[in-house]
Every structure is written in C-alpha cells, then in structure tokens.
C-alpha cells in the first residue's frame, strides 16, 4: 500500500475476501497478515475500536503460528484514545 499499488478500500476488500478462506484452512500465518492489513486500514480511517480488535486478532494468530511475542504493546495505542 505504501507503494501506491492499491487503495485502503481495495486492501480492505482483499483482506475481507481472504479471511474466510484462510479461516477455513486454519491458516494462522496468513490470518496474521489479513488482520494486520485490516488494522492498518482501520487506523487510516480513525476507526480505533476496529484497529484495536484487528491488533488483538493479529496477535492471537501470531501466537498460534508460533511467532515470538514482541511489539504487542502496540495494542495500547488505539485503546488509549
């Protein structure tokens, strides 16, 4: 998105389309990226509750995928507003 390859709305549509497919496969690795994308879009649109939820979901799937838990303090940002 930073390179201008798609708009925030296009990214959101792609992530929303991918989400049920990845959920059906139990693909936690892919869901990390989906939720990070949805969080970025929510942040851009100042939808703080959605941003917080997306961060929480991203962390949940990251744990399930075996990612080390670093940077989870980012969840506090949308929760403070």
N, C-alpha and C positions, 0 to 999 in steps of 0.2 A: 504494500500500500504506500509506503514511503516513496517508492519509485514512480508512483502515479499509474500503476498498472490496473488499478480498479478503484472505484469509489468506496466510501464507507458502506453505503447501501448495498453495493454489489458484494462486498466482503461479507456483510451480514447475511445476505441471501445464500451465498455459497456455504457459509458455516451452518446455517439452519438446514440446508439441504443435506449436508454431510452428516450432521449429528445423528439422525435416526439410523442411518446406515452403519455408522461406527458403533452406536449403542447395540444394535442387533448383533454385531460381531464381537462385542465385548472388547473393543479396541481402545484401551485406556490411553495408549500412546497418541493415537490420533485425536482422541477427545481432549487431551491437554491442549492441542493446537486449536481445536474448534473453540474451546472455552476462552483461550487467550485472545482469539480473534473477536469473539463476541464481547469480551471485556473491553478491548480496545475501541470497538465501535460504541459501546455504551459510554465510555469515558469521553469520546469525541462529541457525543450528543448530550453530555452532562446528565446522564441517567445513572445517578450514583448508586441507587439500590440494585439496579441490574449489573452495574460494574462490580459491586461487592459480591453478588451472587456468582457472577462469572469467575471471579478470582477464587472464590471458595470451591467451585466445581473444578476449576483447573488444578488446584492444589490436591483435591481428592483424587482425581485421576492420575496426577503425577505420583502420588504415594502408591497407588495401585500398580502403576507402571514401573515402580522401583526407583524413581528419581530421588536423589538426596534432597532433603528439605532445606533449601536455602532461599532467602528472599521472601519468606512467607509473611514478613512484616508488611508487605505491600497491601495486604488486606485492610490494614488500619486506615489507609488513605481515604477510600470512599466512605468508610464508616464514621469518620470524624466530621463530615460535612452535613 
